[in-house]
Amino acid sequence: MSVRRRSLLLAAAASPAVAAVPAGSAAARDRPRGPVVIGHRGAAGWRPEHTAASYTYAVQTGADWIEPDLVPTKDHVLVVRHENEISQTTDVAARAEFAGRRTVKTVDGRAVTGWFTEDFTLAELKTLRAVERLPLVRDRNTVHDGREEVLTFQEVVDLARRLSREHGRTVTVFPETKHPTYFRALGLPLEPRLAQAVRRNRLGPGECVVQSFEPTSLQRIAAEGLGLALWQALGTTGGPYDLAAAGDRTTYRDMMTPAGLARIAAYARWIGPDKSSLGGTSLLADAHAAGLRVGPYTFRAENRFLPAGLRRGTGPNDFGDAFAEYALYYGMGVDAVVTDFPDLAVTARRG
């Protein structure tokens, strides 16, 4: 670890942004106005993603929303993992009892090899433990490997409500339906289970926002009449898999035109483009003109994820000038940022 990187880590740990905000405190009541800070899979820059530790740290350091990606188990329980293939985010590959579950599947038209949540019951998944997904990038996080279990969506909702009470503010849950067309074809549709959870927990508009890359998934949620804001995520290449599977050649680029944005505004309140899609384009202004809010993804602090002019130090994993990048996008007028480092985003928001 470089001297600069060690200094940055120590500075972040000592920063006031890391300290939890006591419930009912002036800081909790008078939170700074500005873009919403969304903890991407929690605080994935500091803890293995989608774990209780990651979500808790995100909220402690100021995240307004936390993001769980939803995939189903064999017994149709919604759990939170980056993908349904779990060899990169759990210790399943080291579990001899599950060696026979390794297989190859075609997910959204792409062959994927590994272990898949839909082949495990919840009870079986609960025996696994989470690991850092990017160990060669975030070696500091590997110290937490093996300490956290796979969470259900219900457990994330429960955690968000506990953290809301502790910190004196509402922590919004921001679930993403992952590969919904794929799971629907398996008889494991995501939307009905998600809608049941929203109703069971009486999640209101301020407590839950639903996102997906697939428009039909969001439209199914809209048809449930839950009254929640919906967020259309937008990729950089190709188009939504649900549309392609139905023979519709609409691309994400098409969806980012004024006409495409008008269609999105008929069912969603937000768009979430890759941050690169905002540079040198009218997308932000066009989206606002359509009545949509904009939350680009994904902000990270390591050099490899930053523009060349903001990189610092000599290594790709050294921290660069992430604050300058936040300042740039905040200055553009974005409505939210999706970040692996919510503590840095909150600090940058304070100015």
BELLIN-V159050 format. One record per pair of residues at least 6 apart in sequence whose C-alpha atoms are under 6 Angstrom apart, sorted by the first residue. I is the first residue (numbers start at 1). J is the second residue. Records with the same first field share a line. If there is no record, write none. Layout:
I = J / J
This chain:
5 = 318
17 = 61 / 343
18 = 61
20 = 60
21 = 167
22 = 167
23 = 166 / 167 / 168
24 = 168
28 = 168
35 = 335 / 336
36 = 336
37 = 63 / 64 / 336 / 337
38 = 63 / 64 / 65 / 66 / 338
39 = 58 / 63 / 66 / 339 / 342
40 = 67 / 338 / 339 / 340
41 = 49 / 50 / 67 / 68
42 = 54 / 55 / 58 / 66
43 = 54 / 58 / 340 / 341
44 = 340
45 = 340 / 341
47 = 54 / 141
48 = 131 / 132
61 = 343
63 = 342
64 = 171
65 = 171 / 172 / 173
66 = 173 / 174
67 = 174 / 175
68 = 80 / 175
69 = 80 / 81 / 82 / 175 / 176
70 = 78 / 79 / 80 / 176 / 177 / 178
71 = 78 / 79 / 84
72 = 78 / 79 / 118
73 = 117 / 118 / 120 / 121 / 122
74 = 118 / 119 / 120 / 121
75 = 121
78 = 152 / 153
79 = 151 / 152 / 153
80 = 151 / 152
84 = 116 / 117
85 = 114 / 115 / 116
86 = 115
87 = 93
88 = 133
89 = 130 / 131 / 133
90 = 129 / 130 / 131
91 = 129
102 = 114 / 115
103 = 113 / 114
104 = 112 / 113
105 = 111 / 112
126 = 150
129 = 146 / 148 / 149
130 = 146 / 148 / 149
131 = 145
132 = 142
137 = 317
160 = 171
164 = 170 / 171
172 = 207 / 208
173 = 207 / 208
174 = 208 / 209 / 210
175 = 210
176 = 211 / 212
177 = 212
181 = 242
183 = 189
205 = 228
209 = 228 / 229 / 230
210 = 230
211 = 230 / 231 / 232
212 = 232 / 233
213 = 233
214 = 240 / 242
229 = 269
230 = 268 / 269
231 = 268 / 270 / 271
232 = 271
233 = 271 / 272
234 = 252 / 272 / 273
235 = 252
238 = 251
239 = 251 / 252
254 = 260
255 = 261
258 = 286
262 = 290
269 = 292
270 = 292 / 293 / 294
271 = 294
272 = 294 / 295 / 296
273 = 296
274 = 296 / 297
275 = 296 / 297
293 = 335
294 = 334 / 335
295 = 335 / 336 / 337
296 = 337
297 = 338
298 = 338 / 339
299 = 339
300 = 340
301 = 319 / 322
302 = 317 / 318 / 319 / 320
303 = 311 / 316 / 317 / 318 / 319 / 320
304 = 316
310 = 320 / 321
311 = 320
312 = 320
323 = 348
